Amino acid sequence: MSQLSPYHRRLFVFLSVASFFEGFDYYALAQLLPELRTAFSLSVPQGTSMASFINIGMVLSFFLARQGDRFGRRRLLSWTITGYMICTALSAMTVSVGQFAVCQLLSRLFQSAEVATVMVFAAEEFPAVRRGFVLGVIQGTSSLGAIVCAGVTPILTATALGWRTVYLVGGVPLLLVAYLRRNLRDSERFTHSAAKTTLPLLRVFRSQHRGRLLLMSAIWALVMFCTQSALLFWKDFAVTTRHFTSAQVASCMTIAALGSLPLVFSVGKLLDLIGRRASTVVVFGLAIAGVGLSYTGAGLGLLTVGVLLGIAGTTCMLSVVQTITTELFPTESRAESFGVANSLIGRSAGVLSPLVVGLLSVRLGYGAAVQTTALGPLLAMLLILLFVPETRGKELEETAALP
């Protein structure tokens, strides 16, 4: 951090704090799925269908995220953080599965737009030699939020309000984030950009970057097809199929989550040290191994190792793909392009993933159904190695112009 100005350090803290609470709120569904299925009398397929409906919000977030090219990164970030925390708190007050699903869909909408805005903001503001590190740490703080959620969920669900307490706690940090965003200014690249308006909807597909956008959209779809199910269903799998106790599951998740932290927070340094393509091989390999091992009949010890690799791999995959995506498009269409690849296309695959897992679970079983999603990272890794240029150490103006 020695190369960063005092303002950059404050911005780094703000973006990291915002990412932390996003991770906490996002992971709550995975931690509470068994409790929610019991509370709303849902079967396993109904639970996966509810998760898919909620994930539609991630697709809809594209229409909000693209406004960053019009209103600026700072303003949109304030809107999205406020929106998802309010919707998270409202989720605690619902009395039916329909109300809960709608509130969570809206929360996902704001969360996904916030993630896209944070990554674009960070990519534009921090120097090239630090970009991978910064983006990796910001993504890592999201994982840290998820880990904290996993750790405190058993405590919070034991209160009188049960699962609702988790969502009430998730909405409290709004005041802290509101305080930290004081004196935050927009990115210099956006401020100096000639374009201060979004392109006509999906015009980017008719631009010179269409091929690159289609490539990154395919990569995002393959990655999100895996990440949206890999951890979402593990607790339910452990309780339903492996018949582990809540205490065993909590112990496994805590150990795995804490053990994954060194890997999660080192991926940014890895991106800057060995480059984007080499990092892809390491990170995607971890994710594939983790998903494969987590949903087996192995003992609790080996499953813990699998969950550790799964948490580290799926989190670090997002860091790699987010970094590459923010680097490959010009400033005037960066938010639009990131939104198309990540939210519109990638998250659509994320919506389908729980549905596919639910259907396959009837024929293959819960564990094998989730394991099939590991094919996504394998294909995405091949696409990156074959077609994505190396961007390590280059300024955004250089990376956007790469063939």
ChimeraX attribute file (.defattr): number of C-alpha atoms within 10 A of each C-alpha:
attribute: neighborCount
match mode: 1-to-1
recipient: residues
	/A:1	11
	/A:2	6
	/A:3	11
	/A:4	13
	/A:5	11
	/A:6	11
	/A:7	12
	/A:8	16
	/A:9	15
	/A:10	16
	/A:11	21
	/A:12	21
	/A:13	15
	/A:14	22
	/A:15	27
	/A:16	21
	/A:17	20
	/A:18	27
	/A:19	26
	/A:20	23
	/A:21	28
	/A:22	27
	/A:23	25
	/A:24	24
	/A:25	27
	/A:26	24
	/A:27	21
	/A:28	21
	/A:29	20
	/A:30	21
	/A:31	26
	/A:32	22
	/A:33	23
	/A:34	20
	/A:35	16
	/A:36	18
	/A:37	18
	/A:38	12
	/A:39	13
	/A:40	14
	/A:41	11
	/A:42	18
	/A:43	12
	/A:44	19
	/A:45	18
	/A:46	14
	/A:47	23
	/A:48	26
	/A:49	22
	/A:50	23
	/A:51	27
	/A:52	25
	/A:53	19
	/A:54	22
	/A:55	28
	/A:56	23
	/A:57	26
	/A:58	27
	/A:59	25
	/A:60	22
	/A:61	27
	/A:62	27
	/A:63	17
	/A:64	21
	/A:65	28
	/A:66	29
	/A:67	22
	/A:68	29
	/A:69	24
	/A:70	18
	/A:71	15
	/A:72	21
	/A:73	27
	/A:74	17
	/A:75	15
	/A:76	23
	/A:77	24
	/A:78	15
	/A:79	14
	/A:80	23
	/A:81	23
	/A:82	20
	/A:83	19
	/A:84	29
	/A:85	25
	/A:86	21
	/A:87	23
	/A:88	29
	/A:89	23
	/A:90	19
	/A:91	25
	/A:92	21
	/A:93	15
	/A:94	15
	/A:95	11
	/A:96	10
	/A:97	16
	/A:98	12
	/A:99	14
	/A:100	21
	/A:101	19
	/A:102	18
	/A:103	24
	/A:104	28
	/A:105	27
	/A:106	23
	/A:107	30
	/A:108	27
	/A:109	28
	/A:110	30
	/A:111	28
	/A:112	28
	/A:113	32
	/A:114	28
	/A:115	26
	/A:116	26
	/A:117	31
	/A:118	23
	/A:119	25
	/A:120	24
	/A:121	26
	/A:122	23
	/A:123	26
	/A:124	22
	/A:125	17
	/A:126	23
	/A:127	18
	/A:128	19
	/A:129	16
	/A:130	20
	/A:131	25
	/A:132	30
	/A:133	24
	/A:134	28
	/A:135	29
	/A:136	28
	/A:137	23
	/A:138	28
	/A:139	30
	/A:140	30
	/A:141	24
	/A:142	26
	/A:143	30
	/A:144	23
	/A:145	23
	/A:146	24
	/A:147	25
	/A:148	19
	/A:149	24
	/A:150	22
	/A:151	19
	/A:152	13
	/A:153	19
	/A:154	18
	/A:155	12
	/A:156	19
	/A:157	16
	/A:158	11
	/A:159	12
	/A:160	9
	/A:161	12
	/A:162	16
	/A:163	23
	/A:164	21
	/A:165	19
	/A:166	28
	/A:167	23
	/A:168	21
	/A:169	17
	/A:170	25
	/A:171	21
	/A:172	15
	/A:173	16
	/A:174	17
	/A:175	10
	/A:176	12
	/A:177	18
	/A:178	14
	/A:179	11
	/A:180	16
	/A:181	18
	/A:182	9
	/A:183	10
	/A:184	13
	/A:185	14
	/A:186	16
	/A:187	19
	/A:188	11
	/A:189	16
	/A:190	22
	/A:191	13
	/A:192	10
	/A:193	13
	/A:194	10
	/A:195	14
	/A:196	16
	/A:197	15
	/A:198	18
	/A:199	16
	/A:200	8
	/A:201	10
	/A:202	13
	/A:203	13
	/A:204	17
	/A:205	15
	/A:206	9
	/A:207	10
	/A:208	9
	/A:209	18
	/A:210	14
	/A:211	12
	/A:212	19
	/A:213	21
	/A:214	16
	/A:215	17
	/A:216	29
	/A:217	24
	/A:218	21
	/A:219	25
	/A:220	30
	/A:221	25
	/A:222	25
	/A:223	31
	/A:224	29
	/A:225	26
	/A:226	26
	/A:227	25
	/A:228	23
	/A:229	28
	/A:230	28
	/A:231	21
	/A:232	21
	/A:233	25
	/A:234	24
	/A:235	22
	/A:236	24
	/A:237	22
	/A:238	23
	/A:239	15
	/A:240	14
	/A:241	15
	/A:242	17
	/A:243	12
	/A:244	16
	/A:245	12
	/A:246	13
	/A:247	10
	/A:248	14
	/A:249	18
	/A:250	19
	/A:251	16
	/A:252	20
	/A:253	23
	/A:254	19
	/A:255	16
	/A:256	22
	/A:257	25
	/A:258	15
	/A:259	18
	/A:260	24
	/A:261	18
	/A:262	11
	/A:263	19
	/A:264	27
	/A:265	24
	/A:266	15
	/A:267	29
	/A:268	28
	/A:269	20
	/A:270	21
	/A:271	27
	/A:272	21
	/A:273	16
	/A:274	11
	/A:275	18
	/A:276	24
	/A:277	20
	/A:278	15
	/A:279	21
	/A:280	23
	/A:281	15
	/A:282	16
	/A:283	26
	/A:284	27
	/A:285	18
	/A:286	23
	/A:287	30
	/A:288	25
	/A:289	18
	/A:290	26
	/A:291	31
	/A:292	23
	/A:293	21
	/A:294	27
	/A:295	24
	/A:296	18
	/A:297	13
	/A:298	13
	/A:299	9
	/A:300	17
	/A:301	10
	/A:302	15
	/A:303	23
	/A:304	24
	/A:305	20
	/A:306	25
	/A:307	30
	/A:308	27
	/A:309	28
	/A:310	28
	/A:311	30
	/A:312	28
	/A:313	28
	/A:314	27
	/A:315	24
	/A:316	30
	/A:317	28
	/A:318	21
	/A:319	26
	/A:320	25
	/A:321	20
	/A:322	25
	/A:323	26
	/A:324	24
	/A:325	26
	/A:326	24
	/A:327	28
	/A:328	26
	/A:329	24
	/A:330	19
	/A:331	23
	/A:332	20
	/A:333	21
	/A:334	26
	/A:335	30
	/A:336	30
	/A:337	33
	/A:338	27
	/A:339	30
	/A:340	27
	/A:341	25
	/A:342	32
	/A:343	34
	/A:344	22
	/A:345	23
	/A:346	24
	/A:347	31
	/A:348	23
	/A:349	25
	/A:350	27
	/A:351	25
	/A:352	22
	/A:353	27
	/A:354	30
	/A:355	21
	/A:356	20
	/A:357	25
	/A:358	22
	/A:359	17
	/A:360	18
	/A:361	17
	/A:362	12
	/A:363	10
	/A:364	13
	/A:365	15
	/A:366	24
	/A:367	24
	/A:368	16
	/A:369	20
	/A:370	29
	/A:371	22
	/A:372	19
	/A:373	26
	/A:374	24
	/A:375	14
	/A:376	21
	/A:377	29
	/A:378	17
	/A:379	15
	/A:380	22
	/A:381	21
	/A:382	14
	/A:383	15
	/A:384	21
	/A:385	15
	/A:386	10
	/A:387	11
	/A:388	18
	/A:389	15
	/A:390	16
	/A:391	22
	/A:392	22
	/A:393	18
	/A:394	15
	/A:395	17
	/A:396	22
	/A:397	13
	/A:398	14
	/A:399	20
	/A:400	19
	/A:401	12
	/A:402	14
	/A:403	9
